[in-house]
């Protein structure tokens, strides 16, 4: 389907977190943008449609001019939700090449919300065309994809293009203040982080009997993409990556030293190959250890929270409506809560209008990479160092569910 689906082993890879800086002379100098902004949407599921609605609300003079999805039935649903049912048929594109047709239609801004296995290829095409981008998280599912995204971010920076990612908690006012206080030392020196992402299955894999007669494997898997690691990155990378992102935020978006983890599947997933639970322990410089626990099983305890322990206090997020600090410097967020999803798009469009360039590249790359590192540790049953992770990366391909401790 594309190069991401070929098994590739990269040695001496150059990927490193937050390494996208370019010499000042190589950067474009964008100018303020006036007039109508033309928006394109690729990926018409719930998240893509929601992101398009927020983009349309972010600026009074933006209009949806092109839309694309792998499947035809998704497009009218999205257009009806967005109150754009009259979008011309010429600007409705269907198929795996729909992204390129949307990009070539003459748009200024694009939303990339397809399964993340396609994200690196779609991002590269958009920035090479000179288009500002909102791309959902995660930004890749494997190391080859991360390398591609890193290069695309260099291209975007050189062209003066803005990139905003779907790591939405970075735009939440309560979390922003909480992490500012953390970094100001209000819980003392950070010692440990415990993050949970315990939920039910997002999109359970249907049984084989539900598959329409004659439907090809590729279409069946794409319609159920959440359950196939080469398309989703697995539940840790696609869903619990939000909690990994907060771990990275807390530790200053630096690379961890290593990760060791466990994971597997307890509940029948029919033909899918993803794990339904992970427990990853990351070691960071300074003796900090961060534990990420995720589970997607019905009938179990649910929790999405973060417990950050320092030498003089603890920051707790997700237990109650507002973050709080207990200990020496007690605090609870008392400000006004915002819509973080809307704030992402407000930030992007304000930058485009003002002629400034904004980028989420450092943390969107790093947080995705740290999640993939954890998944790799759980898949292999090995302790994986960041150094080894950077040097060797295997592209995900369709295949059976990994068995820790056994060769792939």
NORZI-V328019 format. One record per pair of residues at least 6 apart in sequence whose ideal C-beta (glycine too) atoms are under 6 Angstrom apart, sorted by the first residue. I is the first residue (numbers start at 0). GAP is how many residues later the second one is. If there is no record, write none. Layout:
BEGIN
i = <I;I>
gap = <GAP;GAP>
END
This chain:
BEGIN
i = <1;3;3;3;4;6;6;7;7;8;9;9;10;12;12;14;14;14;14;16;16;17;17;19;19;19;21;25;27;27;29;29;29;30;31;31;32;32;35;36;36;36;37;37;37;38;38;38;38;39;39;39;39;40;40;40;40;41;41;41;41;41;42;42;43;43;43;43;46;47;48;48;50;50;51;51;52;53;53;53;54;55;57;57;57;58;63;65;65;65;65;66;66;67;67;67;67;68;69;71;74;78;78;90;92;92;98;99;102;102;102;108;109;109;109;110;111;111;112;114;114;115;115;115;116;116;116;118;119;119;119;119;122;122;123;125;126;126;126;126;129;131;131;131;132;133;133;134;135;136;136;136;136;137;137;137;137;138;138;138;139;139;139;140;140;141;141;142;143;145;149;152;155;159;161;161;161;161;162;162;163;163;163;164;164;166;166;167;167;168;170;170;170;171;172;172;173;173;173;176;177;178;181;185;185;186;186;186;186;187;187;187;188;188;189;189;190;191;191;192;192;192;192;193;193;194;194;194;194;195;195;195;196;196;196;196;197;197;197;197;198;198;199;200;201;202;204;204;204;204;204;206;210;220;224;224;225;226;226;228;228;228;229;229;229;231;233;233;233;234;234;235;235;235;235;236;236;236;239;240;242;243;243;243;243;244;245;246;247;247;247;249;250;252;252;254;255;255;255;256;257;257;257;258;258;258;258;258;258;259;259;259;260;260;260;260;261;261;262;262;262;262;263;264;264;266;266;272;275;275;276;277;277;278;279;279;280;281;282;303;304;304;305;305;306;307;311;311;312;312;312;312;312;313;313;314;315;316;321;321;322;323;324;350;372;375;376;378;380;380>
gap = <119;113;141;391;392;388;390;136;387;385;134;383;381;377;380;131;132;135;375;238;349;344;348;133;134;341;135;132;131;132;130;325;327;324;322;323;319;320;25;25;71;72;27;69;70;16;23;25;70;26;62;67;70;7;11;26;70;26;57;60;70;72;70;71;25;30;31;34;66;65;29;32;60;62;30;59;29;287;288;291;290;6;287;288;291;290;20;25;36;39;41;8;25;25;30;31;34;6;26;22;17;6;8;14;8;9;23;25;22;23;26;23;16;21;23;23;10;23;23;110;116;22;25;117;24;113;114;20;20;25;28;29;12;29;28;7;25;28;29;34;29;29;30;220;30;30;214;30;30;28;29;30;104;95;99;103;230;10;225;229;6;9;228;92;255;253;254;250;251;223;215;208;7;197;186;189;195;196;196;198;180;184;196;195;199;78;197;172;173;6;169;172;173;168;162;165;148;149;159;156;145;70;133;139;143;123;125;126;128;122;123;124;121;122;98;120;118;97;117;54;57;97;115;97;113;48;52;97;111;97;107;109;43;46;97;107;97;103;104;105;97;103;98;95;24;23;19;22;64;65;67;63;9;7;6;7;6;45;47;44;45;167;166;167;168;6;40;41;141;39;61;42;58;135;139;134;135;138;54;130;49;48;123;126;127;122;60;43;118;119;122;58;33;110;113;131;26;28;130;26;25;125;127;21;23;114;115;118;125;21;117;123;19;113;116;117;17;116;12;14;15;115;11;10;11;9;30;128;20;21;18;16;100;14;12;94;10;8;6;14;13;14;11;12;9;7;15;16;12;13;14;15;16;12;13;10;8;6;10;11;10;8;6;7;16;8;7;23;23;24>
END
